[in-house]
Amino acid sequence: MEHFIDEKTVMSFYLEKLKEDEILFLQGKSVKKDIEELVEKLCAEDKMNNKIQLAIVLWKKLFEAAMSYISPNKKGYDKIFKYFDSYVEFEELIFASDSFYRDHTLHCLWVYFLGEYLYRNPEFSELYRLERETREGYQLIEILTDKLQLVGENDAKKLKAILKLIEQSECLDDSVRCIAALTHDLGYPLKKIEKINKSMNKVLPYFAIHNFENFSFEYENIQQEFVNQFIDFISRRSTININPRDDLPKDVQTTLDRAFETGYYDEHMMDQFIDMLDALTEQEKKLLKESFEVTALFHAPFGQKAAYYNDFEAYQHGIMSAFLLMKNLQVFQEIDFCRPDALIPIPNAKDTSLHEILTSISNHTSDSYQIQHIDGSSFLTFVDELEEFSRISRASQNREYVEEFCDTALYMEDGWLNVVFEFNNANLDNLDPEISFKGRCKRFLSLFDIPNLDEYLKIRVTIVGKLPTDQNEYVLEIARKYADIRINGESRNIPVYLKSTQFSTKEEYAE
């Protein structure tokens, strides 16, 4: 099958973008050459130990370049880099204690490169159509404000500030995607303490040691206020509403309906919309003056707070990775977010970007998090679920390190994102494509908000068995109000097949 990709595919693509000078946080920077050389070496390297050593250097250079582009404050970088060295060493210990543990040192780089591959490759642009239309919608309102003064003076100032914030934040998107990908799994060691405890418990009795305590940890009361403030901050959501006023006269509402009835979301949208405005009579323009009001909230819903508190109590490695950044990098502690809900969301692009880094990292392991469309906050979680082309593990009875569970293909076809995992490594003794498929189904059906999914986001996951023990084709399809599981073309009852009542049938998803 065509469209198969691996780590070399995404690194080669990234090298092209480097040479075309498309990575904003590397433009005009001397470190760009160093990063280019490191990616080239990593792409050519075959020995795992050498890959890890190259990855350590590359990780630090990318982190410093991307983070310093957001803010010049570098206090805490040494701490983060020392932690990363310890993290890599600790990962070797986890490999020894857990035969099914999968690499995260290289994985974070592959997530970054795969993300850039998906984001910058025109083939996948349809996935981000809603995000583009949202930005175009703000541009339309700006045009309305400039041409017709559809919002009052105070609302106009607020709108200008919001539009400026959005424009400046877009310039930092490259850095946000990079930092989120590089750091999203840094909290992983905490999840493995219990596994190491169990391994120790099996060994110590043979030395006549029966009275021992497991390693454990908890936060002290003096630290709780910092934890509370951290969770309050990452729980906050920016909500921007630009709506017609509630008390509009009927003739004004009629004129608004006529003005907006045209389908202006196409490649000539702006020109058509401006022509439509110019075609309005002076009386209609006068009627529409100050017809809109702008509201902006930076609010922390209780449900979101509760979800993050649950994640923190369970030491989910996503929120712990975000906490690590907040605790050790001074730039995250400079954010002034303790402001009334009614004020404009975080007042500058730097703070907005830092907030997005923390929330996207926290969300990727949050059980309550669901994706409705692909944007800055969901992008990391989305890409992390797709990165399977090189996850080193020891999942072999021979205790050998395995570089590939399966081959991966990614491509768009008729508006569907096709994700294909082909299991063809007959040398592994315990591969089971159907177990992997069921895990994918449970994760995707839980992760994606099917009733409210963006109409442009349609995903087809196919797992192909090419093993002596399994020659089946397993398919999961997800779209708005649609989900289907098929094995060799035959649909299955979803909750029965997955043995879980928390999932619905194909017919129920369509309701």
LOKOLNU-650290 format. One record per residue: x, y, z of N, C-alpha, C, CB in turn. Coordinates in steps of 0.2 Angstrom, whole numbers, plus 5000, padded with zeros to 4 digits. Glycine has a CB too. Layout:
// residues N
XYZXYZXYZXYZ...
***
This chain:
// residues 511
500449945000500050005000500450065000499550005006500250114996500650184996500550215003500450224990500850275003500750325009501150295015500050335010501450245015501850225021502350275023502150155021502350285030502850335032503250305038502550405034503850335040504150315046504550375048504650255044504950365053505350425056505750465051505750405062506050425046506450455041506050505036506850405037505350485035504950515031504850585034504250485030504650585040504450655044505050695045504150645050505650665046506250705047506450735040506850665050506450695035506550725028506150785026506550675023505450775028505050835027505250895031504350805029505450885037505550935042506250975039505750915049506650935036507350965034507151005028507750905031506650985024506451025018506151095021505850995014505751095026505451155029506051195032504951135034506551165035507151205037507451245032507551155041507551205026507951235021507551295017508151185016506851285018506451335015506351395020505751305013506651385026506551435031505851445033506851505029505451395034504751405036504651395044504351345032505151375047505051365055505251435058505551315058504651465060504751535062505251545068504051565064505251505073505751515078506451505077505551475084506551475071507251465069507551515063507351395066507051555061507251605056507751655058506651645053508351655055508851705056509251685062508551775058509151625065509551595071510151555069509051565076510651565072511251525070511151445072511851555074510751435077510651365079510251325074510251365086509951365069509651325064510051275060509351375059510651295059511151255056511351195060511851295054511451205067511551145071510951095071511651175078510351125071509751075071509751045065509151125073509851075059509851045053510350985053509951095047510950995055511450945055511250885060512150975057510950905065510750845070510250805067510550875077509750835064509150795061509450755055508650845058509950775051510250735046510550675049510750785042510950685054511350635058510850585060511750655063510350605064509850565067509450525061509350605071509350555056509050525050509450465047508850575044510150475047510550425044510750375049511150455042510650385056510950335061510450275062510950375068510850215063510450155064510550125071510750105059511050145074511150115081510750155086511950115083510450115090509950145095510250195100509550095098510850165103511150215107511350275105511750175110511650275098511850335095511250385094512250325088510650355092510050385091509850425097509450345089509950395103509750425109510150485111509750375115510850475110511250525111511150585107512050505111511050575100510850635096510250665098510850605089509750625100509050655102509150695108508550595104509550675113509650725119509850795117510150685124510350795112510650855110510150895106511250855106509750865102509250895097508750925101509050845092508450885106507950905111508050965114507750845116508650975117508851035120508951095116509551025124509151085110509251145105508551165103509751125099508151115101507451135099507051175105507051075097507151145111506751175116507051245117506851135123507651255118507951325119507651375114508651325120507751355107507551395102506851415102507751365095506351365103505651375103505451415109505251305102505651395115505451425121505651505121505751385127506351515119506551585119506251625114507351585118505951595109505551635104504951665107505451595098504651625112504051645115504251695121503651585119504751685124504951735130505751735130504651715136506051785131506751785132507051765139507051855131506551755144506651735150506851665150506151745155507551645151507751575151507951545158508451575147507651585163507851555170507451485171507551605175507751435173507551375174507751325168506751375174508051345163508251305157508751245160508551345152509151265164509651225167509351165171510151255171508851185174508451135178508051085174507951165183507751115169507451065164507851025160507051115159508451045158508951005154509250955159509551055152509350965165509650915170509050865171509850955177508450885172507950845173507850795167507250875174507950825161507850785155508450725154507950825148509050745156509550695157509350645162510250725159509150665167508950615172508350565170508750645179507850605166507350565163507550515158506850615159508050525154508250475149508650425153508850515145508950435158509250385162508750335166509750415168508250375168507750335172507350295167507250385175507250315161506950275156507250205155506850315149507950205155508350145155508150095160509050155155508050125166507850085172507150055171507850125178506650095168505950075167505950015161505550135164506450025156506449975151506649905155507049985146507049905160507249845163506749815168507849865168506249865170505749835175505149815171505649885180505049845165504349835162504549805155503949895162504349745153504549725146504149745141504449645146503549785143503149815138503149885138502449795139503649915141503749985141503950015134504250015147503650065132503850095126504250155126503250105121504750165122505150225122504750295122505650225116505050345126504750405125505250465124504450425132505950445124506450495123506450515115507150465124506450465111506350475104505650495102506650415100505150465105504450475104504250545103504050435108504550585108504350655109504550695102504650685115505150675100505450705094504950685088506150685092504750615087504350595082503750625082504250515082503450645088502750675088502850745085502550675096503450775087503550845084503550845077504150875087504050805074504150795067503450775063504650755065503150725066502450705063501950765063502250645067501950795068501450855069501650905063501550885076502250925062502450975057502250945050503150985057502350875049502150845043501450845042502350765043501050835047500250845046500050915045499950805052500350955049500151025049500351065042500451065055500951055040501151095034501051055028501951105035500850995027500750955021500050975018500850885022500051005013499351025010498850965009499451055003499150905009498650855008498150845014499050785008498450875020498050865026497650925028498450835032497650975024497351045026496651045027497551095020496250995025495550995026495450975033495250935022495850945037495750935044495750995048496350895047496051055046496051115049495551165046496751145050495051145042494651195039494251235044494251155034493951205049493551245054494051295057493251195059494651275059495051325062495151385057495751295064495251375051495351425046494751475045495551395039494151435045493551475045493451515051492951425044493651495057493551535063493951595062493751495069494551595060494951645059494751695054495651625057494451665048494151705043493551745046493951665037493151715051492551745054492751805057492251695058493351805061493551865065493751915060494151845069494051895054494251945049493651985046494651915043493051945045492451965043492152025048491951915042492252005054491952055059492352115059491952025066493052105058493452165058493252215052494252145057493152175046492852215040492252255042492852165034491752215045491152245047491252305052490752195051491752305056491852355061492152415057492352335066492652405053492952455049492452495044493552435046492052455041491652485035491052505038491552425030490752475043490052495045489952515052489552435043490452505056490452525063489952485066490352605064489852415065489352375068489452365075489352315064489952385078490052375086490152445088490552325088489952455095490052525098490852535099489652525104490952595102491652615103492052575108491652685105491752555113492052515118492152445116491652515125491652415112491652345109492152345104490952325107492252405100492752405095493452395097492652465091493552435103494252425106494352355109494252475112493852325112493952255114494052215108493352235118493752225103493752175097494452185094493252195092494752245093495352265091495952225095495552335090495852225101496352195106496352115105496152215113495752095104495652015103495951995096494951995103495852035091496052025084496852025084495752065079497052075088497852085088498152025092498052155092497752005097498051945101498051885097497551935107497551875093497451815089498051815083496851815085498151875080498651885075499351865078498651955072499551895084500151885087500251815089500251935093499751785092499751715094499951665088499151695097499651685082499851645076500551635075499451665070500951695076501651695075502051645080501851765076501651635086502051585090501751515090501851615097501351495085501051435085501651375084500551425079502151395079502651345078503051325085503151385073503151375089503451365095503051325100503651435099502351345100501951305105501951235103501251335104501851215096501851145094502451105096501651145087503051145095503651115097503751095104504251165095503651145109503751135116503251085118503651205120502551085116502151035118502350965117501451055115502550955111502750895108503350865112502950895101503850915113504450895117504350875124504950945116503950905127503850905135503250865137503850965138502850835132502150805134502250745139501750795128502750715138502850645142503350655148503050595138503550715150504150715155503850695161504350785155503250695163503050665169502950595170502350705171503150555165503050485164503350445170503250455158503950465172504250425178503750415184504850455180503350465186502950455192502450395191502550515193502250385185501750335184502050265184501450335177502750255184503050195184503350175191503650195179503250225196503550205203503250145205503450265207502550135204502250075207502450015204501450085205502650015197502849955194503549935197502949975186503949985198504649975201504549945208505050035201504049965212503949945219503749865218503349985222503349855213503149785213503749735211502549775207504149765207504749725205505149715212505149755200505249765216505649755222505349715227505749825225504649715227504349665232504449595230503549685232504549575224504649505222505349485224504549505215505849535224506549515226506749515233506949565222506549565237506749575244506649515248506449635247506049475248505949425252506449365252505249385251506849355246507349305245507949325250507549305238508049385252508549405256508349415263508849475254507749375265507449375271507249445274507949345276507149485269506849555271506149555270507249615266505749555275505049555275504749615277504749495279505149655281504849725284505149775280505049725291504749795274505049855270504449895268505449825264504649955266504050005264504150025257504150075268503650025253503650045246503850125246503050035243504250135240504350205239503650245238504850215233503550295241502950335240503050405241502350315245502550445239502650525239502050555239503150545233502050615242501350655242501550725243500850635247501150775240501350845241501150865248500950885236501550915251501350935258500850995257502050965261500651015263500151065263500351135261499851075270501051145262501251215260501351215252501951225263501351165249501351155241500651165238501751095239500151155242499451145240499151205236498951125245499351265239499151325236499351335229499351385240500051315228500351325221499951275216501051305221499851215219499451165215498751195213499351095219498451225218497751255217497751305211497451275223498251345212498351405207498451375200498851455209498951325200499051295194498451265190499651235195498051225194497451195191496951245189497151145196496851295193496451355191496651385185496351405197497251395184497551425178497451385172498251445178497651315172497551275166496851255164497951215167496351265170495651255169495351305165495351245175495651365164495251425161495251415154495651485163494651435151494551435144494351505141493951385142494651525136494451585133493851575128495051605128493351625130492751625126492651685123492151595130492651695116492551755113491851755109493151775108491451795111490751795107490651865104490151785112490451865098490251925094489551915091490851945088489051935095488451915093487951985092488151875099487451975088486952025087486652045094486352005082486552105095486252125102485552095102486152205102485352085109484752055110484052095108484652035117484152165109483652215108483552245101483652265113483852205096483752235089483052235086484152195084482852295083482252305080482152255075482152375077481552235073481452185068481752205061480652175067481652265059481952285052482752275052481752355051483052285058483752285058483952205058484052315065483552165061483652095061483552065054483252055066483052095051482952065044483452085039482252105041483752145040484352165036484952125038484452245037485052105044485652065046485551995042485652055053484951965043484851905040484951905032484151875041484751955029484851965022485651965020484552025019485952005025486652015023487151955024486952075028486851915029487251855031487051785027487351845038486551795023486251735021486651705015485551745018487151745012487551725007488051675010487951775004488251625006488751575008489451595007488651505005489751635011490351665010491051635012490351735013490951565014491551535016491851495010491451485022492151525005492451495000493151534998492051484993493451514993494151544992494051614990494451504986493451634988493351714986492951744992493051714979492951714998492551735003492551815004492651705009493151835005493251905007493051955002494051925009493151944996492951984990492251984990493251964984491951924990491151924990490851964996490951854990491151955002490851985008490852065007491151955014491452085005491552155004491052184999492252175002490952144993490452164988489752164991490552114982489652124995488952114998488852185003488852055002489352195006489252255011489252325006489952265015489552325001489552384997488852394994490152384992488552334993487852334989487352354994487752264987487452365000486952385005486752455004487152375012486152475005485952545004486252585010485152555003486252655010486452695015485952685021486452765013485352675020484852665025484952595029484152665022485152545025485252475028485952485032485352425022486452525030487052525033486952565040487552565029486452615040486252655046485952605051485852715044485452565048485152525052485652475056484652475048486152455053486552405055487052425060486952365050487152495060487652525065487552505072487652605064488152475075488152455082487652405083488052515086487652355079487152295080487452245083486952275073488152245084488452185087488752205094488952155083488852155098489152165105489752115106488752175111490252135109490852085110490852065117491452115107490952005119491051985125491651935125490451945129492051935130492651895131492751875138493251935128492751805139492851775146493451735146492251735148493751735152494351685153494151655160495051725154493751605159493351575164493551495166492651575163493551475172493751405174493151375176494251405179492851335171492251295173492351245178491951255167491851235183491951185188492151115186491351185193491751095181491951025178492651015175491451015172492951065172493551065170494051055176493751125166493951095181494351095187494351025190494151145192493751005191493650935194494050885190492950915194494050885183494350835179495150845180494250845172495350905181496150905182496350885189496350985180495950905194496050885200496150805201495550905205495650775197495650695197496250675194495050675193496450705188497050685185497750695189497150725178497750755193498250765197498350715203498250835200497750695206497750645211498050575208497050635214497850565202498050505199498750505196497550475194499150565197499750575194499750555186500350535198499250575183499250565176499850605173498650595172500250575168500850605167500850665162501350555163500250675159500150735155500150795160499450735151499650795165499650855169500250865174499050845174500650805175501250815179501750845175501450745182501750825168502250865164502150935163502150835156501550955163501351025163501551055170500651035162501451025175501651045182502351055183501351005188502751015180503451015180503751085176503750955176503451095171503551165167503451225172503251165160502851225174502551275178503051285185501851265181503251235187503651235194504351255192503651165197504651245187505351245186505551305181505651185183505051325177505251385172504951445174505051365165505351495175505051555178504551595174505651605180504651585167504151615163503451595164504351605155503351535166502651515167502351545174502651435168502851565178502651595185502551675184503151575190502651695178502551775178501951795175503151795173501551745173500851755170500351785175500551685167500051845173499551875178498851855175499651955177498651795178497951775176497451785181498051705174497551805187497051815192496651885191497451815199496251875186495851935184495151915184496151965178494651965184493951945184493751915177493552005184493251865177493151835171492951875165492551785173492651935167492351975162492852015158491852025165493552015160494052055156494252005150494652065161494552045146494852015140495251955142495152065135495251895138495751845140496451865140495651785135496851825143497551835145497751895140497951775144498051945143498152005139498752005134498352055144499151955133499651955128499751885125500251985130500051885119500151825115500551775119500351835108501051805122501551755126501151715131502051805129500751755135500351715140499851665137500051765145499551685132499051645128499451575126498751675122500051585123500451525121500651485126501051555117500851515132501051475137500451435140501351515143499951465140499351435143499151375138498751485143499151385132499051325127499551275128499051355120500151285129500651235130500451185136501351255131500251215142500051185148499451145147500051225153498951175144498251135143498351085138497751185141498651095132498751035128499150975130499051065121499650995134500050935138499550905143500650965141499250935147498750905152498250865149498450965156497950895143497350855140497550795137497050905135498150785135498350715131498250655135498950725128498250665142498150605146497450605151498750585150497050655149496450675153495950625151496350745153495650585155495050545153494450575151494950495159494350635154493750675152493850715146493650725158494450725143494550765137494250735131495250785137493950775127493650755121493850805115492950745121493950775109494050815103493450825099494650785099493350895098492750905093493050925086492350965096493650965086493950985080494650985082493651045077495050995076495850995077496051075077496150965071496251095083496551165084497151155088495951205087497351215091497951215095497951175101498151285097497351175104497351135111497251065110496751165115497051035104496950965103497450935098496250955100497850975095498350955090498850905093498751015087499050915099499550865102499250805103499850895109498650805106498350735108498250695101497650745112497950735096497850705090498450665087497550755085498950705087499650675084499950625088500150735083499850635094500150585099499850515098500050605106499150515096498850455095499050415088498050465095499250455084499450435077500150405077499350485072500650425081501350415081501450345083501750465085501450295079501650225080502150195076500950185079502450235072502950205067503650195070503050255061503750215076504350195079504350205086504950235076504050155090504050155097504450095100503350155099505050105102505550055104505250025110506250085105505249955111505049925117505449855118504249905117505249825123505549755124505049705124505949755131504549715120503949675119504149605115503349705116504549575118504749505115505049465121505349515110504849395120505049345125505749335125504649285124506149355120506849355119507149415122507049345112506849455126507049515129507449565124507549495135507249555118507649605113507249665112507649565106507649715110507249785109506949785102507749845110506349805102505949795096505849875093505249765097505949885087505949955085505249965082506449975080504949915079504349925075503749875077504449935068503249895080502649845080502349835073502149875086502249895070501949895064502149945059501149895065501949945053502049995048501450045048502249965041501550105047501050155047500950195040501250205052500350205038500150245032499750295034499950195027499850355032499350415033499250445026499650465038498550455025498350485019497650515019498550445013497450565015496850585014496450555008496750665014495850535009495450505003494750525004495650435002494450564999493750584999493550615006493350524998494050655008493850695014493950655021493150715014494250595020494350545026495150545027494050475025495250555034495950545036496050465037496150585042496450435033496550365033497250345037496650325026497150315043497650295047497750215046497550315054498250195044498350115043498950095047498450105035498850045051499350005054499349935052499250015062499949915049500049855046500449815050500249855038500249755053500649715057500949655053500149685063501549665052501849615047502549585050501949645040502649595056503349575059503249505062503549625064503349455058503249385060503749365065503249345054504249405066504749385071504549395078505449425070504049435080503849445086503349395088503449515087503449365094503049305096502349325100503449265101502249385101501649405105501249455102501749415112501249475095500849525092500149495091501249545085499649535093498949525092498649585089498649495098498549585082498249645079497549665082498149635072497149615084496449625086496449655093496049555086496949635097496949675104497149745103497549635108497649755098497849825097497249865094498449825092496849835090496249865087495749885092495949815081495649835096495149845102495349905106494949785106495949915107496249965111496150035108496949955113496250035101496150095097495450115097496450075090495050065096494250085096494050115103493850015095494250085108494050115115494350185116494350065120494950195114495350255114494950315110496050255113494850295103494650345099493850355100494650315092493450305102492750315103492650355110492450255104493150355114493150395120493450465119493550365126493950475115494250535114493850585110494950525111493550555104493250605100492450615102493250575093492250675102491550695104491150685098491550765106490950615096490650605090489950645089490450525090489550655094488950695092489050765090488450695098489650795092489750865091490450865086489850905097490650815083491250815079491250865073491450745077491750905072491850945066491650905060492550975066491250935056491050895050491550885045490450935046492150915046492750905041493150855044493050975040493050835050493550785053493250715053493650805061493450675048493250605047493850565047492850595041493850515052494450465053494250395051494750475060494650365048494650295046495250255049494450275039495250215054495850185056495750105054495850185064496250085051496250015048496849985051496250015040496749925054497349885056497349815052497249865064497849805048497949755044498349695047498149775037498149635047498549585050498849545044498049535054499549545044499849505039500349455043500249555034500049425047500449375051500149305050500449395059500549255051500249185051499649175055500849135052499649205060499049195065498449245064499349205072498549295060498049345059498049375052498049395064497649365048497549395041496949435040497649335036496749465045496149495045496249575044495749485052495649605042495749685041495149705046495549705034495449755051494949785056494949855054495249775063494349885054494149955052493749985057493849955045493950045059493550095064493450155060493850105071492850175059492650245056492350285061492250225049492550345061492250395065492150465061492650415071491550485062491350555059490750585064491150545052490550645062489950675066489350625066489850745064489150605072488550565073488650495069487950595071489250475069489350415065489950375068489450425058489850305069490450265071490250195069490550265079490750165066490650095064491250055065490450095056491249995067491749945067491649885063491849915075492149875058492049815053492649775054491949845046492549705053493049655052492949625046493049605059493449625041493349595035492749625031493449525035492549685032491949715029491349705033491949685022491249665038490649655041490649695048490649575043490049735048489949775054489849735060489349825053490049765066489949725072489649775077490649715075489249745082488949785087489449815092488349735091489549875092490049905095490149895103490049985094489649905107489649885114489749815115489049915118489449765111489549695112490249675110489049655108490549705105491249685102491749705107491349715095491649765110492149795115492049775122492149875114491449745123491249715130491249775135491749665132490849825133490849885137490149925135491449935136489849935141489149975140489250055139488749965146489850075140489950145139489950175132490650165143490050125127489950145120489350125117490550105116489150165112488450155109488550115103488150225107487950095100487850055094487950105088487250015093488050085082488050125076487450165076488150085070486850135077486250165076486150225082485650115077486350205088486350255093486750315092486550225100487350305089487850365087487450415082488450345085487050385078486750425073486150465075486550375067485950455081485350495084485550565085485050455090
***
